[in-house]
Amino acid sequence: MPALAPAPADATVSVLLAAVRRLEQNVDRALRGKEGAIRLAITTLLARGHLLIEDIPGVGKTTLARALAASVGGTFRRIQFTSDLLPSDITGVSIFDPTSRTFELRRGPIFANVVLADEINRTTPRTQSALLEAMSEGQVSIDDTTHPLPPPFIVLATQNPVEHFGTYPLPESQMDRFLLRIHLGYPSREVERGLLRDRDGGDPVASLGPVIDHTALQAAQDAVEKVRVEDALVDYAMNVIEETRRSSAIAIGASTRGALAWYRAAQAHAFADGRGFCVPDDFKLLAVPALAHRITLPAAHESLGRARVEAERAIADIVARVAVPT
């Protein structure tokens, strides 16, 4: 695992950083060789965001989501998205009780601390939209009644970008609710060889237990909001955001929500690295995961089936040419 930078002097923050370090190490036990992806997943959690894990089957998307859920404890629910899934299958439904002559809420799986939305693009847009209020507001509305979701709350969604049969592309409004979009890729030869030699057929997540409680997690999330960002870095971030709106390679640039998400993610990344302040690399490293899924490409690029690759390239090109504050 990457070593943490020297922690701030405050003893409470040091304790929280130690808990974050344990969280990284615990998830790494189940998903070896993916330290960068694990750090981004924990960055999302610390920023109170939601994570989209997009990659081909069999590289550990579900394992990462389950390992993170096991490490933070609390309630965990997995929703297998299919074409016949209904919104009420996610949020729940009010059932009339003839004995008490009242309606009782049968809570759906969204009422959990960690929700795994597996293969989210296999369900219809109507059902996908059932997640919007939960991801944006931390609540769901059922029969004109609003029900808060238990904090901490995070949605970890997976999707396979190369399989199109029986899938429904996520609309822009849904994509915009994910703080980061990440990919895992194949493991290195050394790591994969170790997996072949060491695996005994057991589930690598089964042995994981919670390593951080909800009080500490929420305290760490609160501490993230206090991470300092200098004015020069804010101006740099705005220069990148404005460039996405001017670039001829991009039809619709990043929104204000996207800018806020990038800012929040940079704060969380700095905190996970043991710092109480952001540096340019926090923004540069997170530009593609935070912004590429929030832009719209010209129709010619979209039709090529390479929208993700082209969007990430467009953001990377902008970051490469925008001057970094020194």
Beta strands, then each sheet from edge to edge (+ up, - down):
strand 1: 51-54
strand 2: 76-80
strand 3: 92-97
strand 4: 102-107
strand 5: 114-118
strand 6: 139-142
strand 7: 145-148
strand 8: 154-159
strand 9: 180-182
sheet 1: 2+ 5+ 8+ 1+ 9+
sheet 2: 3+ 4-
sheet 3: 6+ 7-
end
